[in-house]
Amino acid sequence: MQLNRRHMLAVSGAALATTLFAPAVRARAAARFEQPPLPYDEQALAPIISAKTVGLHFGKHHAGYFKKLNTLSENTPFAELPLEEVVVRARKEDKADIFNNAAQAWNHNFYWMQFKGGPAPAEGAFGDAVKNSFGSMDEMQKKIVAASDKVFGTGWVWLVKDGDGLAITGMQDAGNPLAEGKKPLLGIDVWEHAYYLDYENRRTEHVDAVLKKLVNWRFVGEQFQAA
């Protein structure tokens, strides 16, 4: 009987602890930032971006930004905000660590989505904006490639909405147009982990191939229309 009684007390105590702490655990878990799943198989972007690069880029780097962001934002007001708002607010409040990880988490979410569905042409209002701003899709792509070559070290090249038109901007490190009040339409990662296994130091070759063979320009156009 004594053994049974001890067992019952232990079980009751465990159940009580679960009851007491479960709400707090659930609340904290609900506020945590979660990396979305990759929207296609790791080999889907090959040979432009190899499965090995995608595995490392998505599984290590992208996942790492979410992990670090959760650690940094725990027990802060940032933990209750949507990721996009964290990016903007962290920049305004000069919270560099939180901004860098939140921006990189958001940047990569966007990065993977722009390849979903495979290459597709620019159409409609976005296609018109390309012609009005750059003359042609080919000229716009050349300017994006050139901008990628001017980003010193690590960073991103973004195509953004500029009034009714388009603009290209290179940004260092975790640079994100949202933090500057601009609408991102396309983002090309020019950190070395995005291309070095496949292209070594040939960054512009990688960017050119991504633009011509991977980007779903209909997705980009949808961002333009939604802005």
CORURTA-V197598 format. One record per pair of residues at least 12 apart in sequence whose ideal C-beta (glycine too) atoms are under 10 Angstrom apart, sorted by the first residue. I is the first residue (numbers start at 0). GAP is how many residues later the second one is. If there is no record, write none. Layout:
BEGIN
{{I;GAP} {I;GAP}}
END
This chain:
BEGIN
{{26;52} {26;53} {27;42} {27;46} {27;47} {27;51} {29;49} {29;50} {30;39} {30;42} {30;43} {30;44} {30;47} {30;48} {30;49} {30;50} {31;34} {31;37} {31;38} {31;41} {31;42} {31;47} {32;32} {32;33} {32;34} {32;36} {32;37} {32;40} {32;45} {32;46} {32;48} {32;49} {32;50} {32;53} {32;68} {32;69} {32;72} {32;73} {33;32} {33;36} {33;49} {33;71} {34;23} {34;24} {34;27} {34;28} {34;29} {34;30} {34;31} {34;32} {34;34} {34;70} {34;73} {34;74} {35;26} {35;30} {35;69} {35;72} {35;73} {35;76} {35;77} {36;21} {36;75} {37;16} {37;17} {37;19} {37;20} {37;21} {37;24} {37;74} {37;75} {37;78} {38;70} {38;73} {38;74} {38;76} {38;77} {38;78} {39;14} {39;72} {39;75} {39;76} {39;77} {39;78} {40;13} {41;12} {41;13} {41;14} {41;15} {41;16} {41;17} {42;12} {43;71} {43;72} {43;74} {43;170} {44;67} {44;70} {44;73} {44;153} {44;165} {44;168} {44;169} {45;152} {46;151} {46;162} {46;166} {47;67} {47;147} {47;150} {47;151} {47;158} {47;161} {47;162} {47;164} {47;165} {47;166} {48;66} {48;145} {48;146} {48;148} {48;149} {48;150} {48;157} {48;160} {48;161} {48;164} {48;165} {49;147} {49;148} {51;145} {51;146} {52;140} {52;141} {52;142} {52;143} {52;144} {52;145} {52;146} {52;153} {53;58} {53;61} {53;140} {53;143} {54;142} {55;137} {55;138} {55;140} {55;141} {56;51} {56;54} {56;55} {56;132} {56;134} {56;136} {56;137} {56;138} {56;140} {57;50} {57;53} {57;54} {59;133} {60;43} {60;47} {60;128} {60;130} {60;132} {60;133} {61;42} {61;43} {61;45} {61;46} {61;47} {61;49} {61;50} {61;127} {61;131} {62;42} {62;45} {63;37} {63;40} {63;41} {64;35} {64;36} {64;37} {64;38} {64;39} {64;40} {64;41} {64;42} {64;43} {64;44} {64;109} {65;17} {65;35} {65;36} {65;38} {65;39} {65;42} {65;43} {66;34} {66;38} {67;29} {67;30} {67;32} {67;33} {67;34} {67;36} {67;37} {68;14} {68;17} {68;21} {68;28} {68;29} {68;30} {68;31} {68;32} {68;33} {68;34} {68;35} {68;36} {68;37} {69;31} {69;35} {70;26} {70;30} {71;18} {71;23} {71;25} {71;26} {71;27} {71;28} {71;29} {71;30} {72;13} {72;17} {72;22} {72;24} {72;25} {72;28} {72;29} {75;19} {75;22} {76;12} {76;16} {77;12} {77;15} {77;17} {77;20} {77;21} {77;24} {80;21} {81;24} {82;19} {82;20} {82;22} {82;23} {82;26} {82;95} {83;18} {83;22} {83;25} {83;92} {83;94} {84;17} {84;93} {85;12} {85;13} {85;15} {85;16} {85;17} {85;19} {85;20} {86;12} {86;13} {86;14} {86;15} {86;16} {86;17} {86;18} {86;19} {86;20} {86;87} {86;89} {86;90} {86;91} {86;92} {87;14} {87;15} {87;88} {87;90} {87;91} {87;92} {87;93} {88;13} {88;90} {89;12} {89;13} {89;89} {90;12} {90;83} {90;85} {90;87} {90;88} {90;89} {91;87} {95;78} {98;74} {98;75} {98;77} {98;80} {99;73} {99;74} {99;75} {99;76} {100;73} {101;72} {101;74} {101;77} {102;53} {102;68} {102;70} {102;71} {102;72} {102;73} {102;74} {102;75} {102;76} {103;52} {103;69} {103;70} {103;71} {103;72} {103;85} {103;87} {104;69} {105;68} {105;70} {105;72} {105;73} {105;78} {105;81} {106;49} {106;51} {106;64} {106;67} {106;68} {106;69} {106;70} {106;71} {106;77} {106;80} {106;82} {106;84} {107;79} {107;81} {107;86} {108;78} {109;46} {109;48} {109;66} {109;68} {109;74} {109;75} {109;76} {109;77} {109;79} {109;109} {109;113} {110;45} {110;75} {110;76} {110;77} {110;78} {110;83} {110;99} {112;74} {112;103} {112;106} {112;110} {113;45} {113;70} {113;71} {113;72} {113;73} {113;74} {113;96} {113;100} {113;101} {113;102} {113;103} {113;105} {113;106} {113;109} {114;95} {114;98} {114;99} {114;100} {114;101} {114;104} {115;100} {115;103} {116;99} {116;101} {116;102} {117;95} {117;96} {117;97} {117;98} {118;92} {118;93} {118;94} {118;95} {118;96} {118;97} {118;98} {118;99} {119;95} {119;96} {119;97} {119;98} {119;99} {119;100} {119;101} {120;16} {120;95} {120;96} {120;97} {120;100} {121;15} {121;18} {121;93} {121;95} {121;96} {121;98} {121;99} {121;102} {122;94} {122;95} {122;98} {123;94} {123;97} {123;98} {123;100} {123;101} {124;39} {124;96} {124;99} {124;100} {125;35} {125;40} {125;59} {125;91} {125;92} {125;94} {125;95} {125;96} {125;97} {125;98} {125;99} {126;90} {126;91} {126;94} {126;97} {127;36} {127;37} {127;96} {128;32} {128;33} {128;34} {128;35} {128;36} {128;37} {128;56} {128;92} {128;95} {129;29} {129;35} {129;36} {129;87} {129;90} {129;91} {129;94} {131;32} {131;33} {131;34} {132;26} {132;29} {132;30} {132;31} {132;32} {132;33} {132;34} {132;35} {133;25} {133;31} {133;32} {133;33} {133;34} {136;74} {136;75} {136;80} {137;73} {137;74} {139;19} {139;26} {139;28} {139;46} {139;71} {140;18} {140;66} {140;67} {140;69} {140;70} {140;71} {140;74} {141;66} {141;69} {142;14} {142;16} {142;23} {142;24} {142;25} {143;13} {143;14} {143;15} {143;24} {143;26} {143;42} {143;44} {143;60} {143;63} {143;64} {143;66} {143;67} {143;71} {144;12} {144;23} {144;43} {144;58} {144;59} {144;60} {144;61} {144;62} {144;63} {144;64} {144;65} {144;66} {144;67} {145;22} {145;24} {145;58} {145;61} {146;12} {146;21} {146;22} {146;23} {146;24} {146;41} {146;43} {146;57} {146;60} {147;20} {147;22} {147;40} {147;41} {147;42} {147;55} {147;56} {147;58} {147;59} {147;60} {147;62} {147;63} {148;21} {148;41} {148;54} {148;55} {148;58} {149;20} {149;40} {150;18} {150;19} {150;20} {150;21} {150;22} {150;24} {150;37} {150;39} {150;40} {150;52} {151;18} {151;20} {152;19} {152;20} {152;37} {152;38} {152;39} {153;17} {153;18} {153;19} {153;20} {153;21} {153;35} {153;36} {153;37} {153;38} {153;39} {153;40} {154;15} {154;16} {154;17} {154;18} {154;19} {154;20} {154;33} {154;34} {154;35} {154;36} {155;13} {155;14} {155;15} {155;16} {155;17} {155;18} {155;19} {155;20} {155;21} {155;28} {155;31} {155;32} {155;33} {155;34} {155;35} {155;38} {156;12} {156;13} {156;14} {156;18} {156;29} {156;30} {156;31} {156;32} {156;33} {156;50} {156;54} {157;12} {157;13} {157;17} {157;18} {157;19} {157;22} {157;24} {157;25} {157;26} {157;27} {157;28} {157;29} {157;30} {158;18} {158;24} {158;25} {158;26} {158;27} {158;28} {158;29} {158;52} {158;56} {158;61} {158;64} {158;65} {159;17} {159;18} {159;20} {159;22} {159;23} {159;24} {159;25} {159;26} {159;27} {159;63} {159;64} {159;67} {160;16} {160;21} {160;22} {160;23} {160;24} {160;62} {160;63} {160;64} {160;65} {160;66} {161;20} {161;21} {161;23} {163;60} {164;59} {165;19} {165;20} {165;54} {165;58} {166;15} {166;18} {167;18} {168;13} {168;15} {169;18} {169;20} {170;16} {170;19} {172;18} {173;17} {174;12} {181;45} {182;40} {182;41} {182;43} {182;44} {183;36} {183;39} {183;43} {184;32} {184;34} {184;35} {184;36} {184;37} {184;38} {184;39} {184;41} {184;42} {185;24} {185;25} {185;29} {185;30} {185;31} {185;33} {185;34} {185;37} {185;38} {186;33} {187;15} {187;18} {187;19} {187;22} {187;23} {187;26} {187;27} {188;17} {188;18} {188;21} {189;13} {189;14} {189;16} {189;17} {190;12} {193;12} {193;13} {193;16} {194;12} {194;14} {194;15}}
END
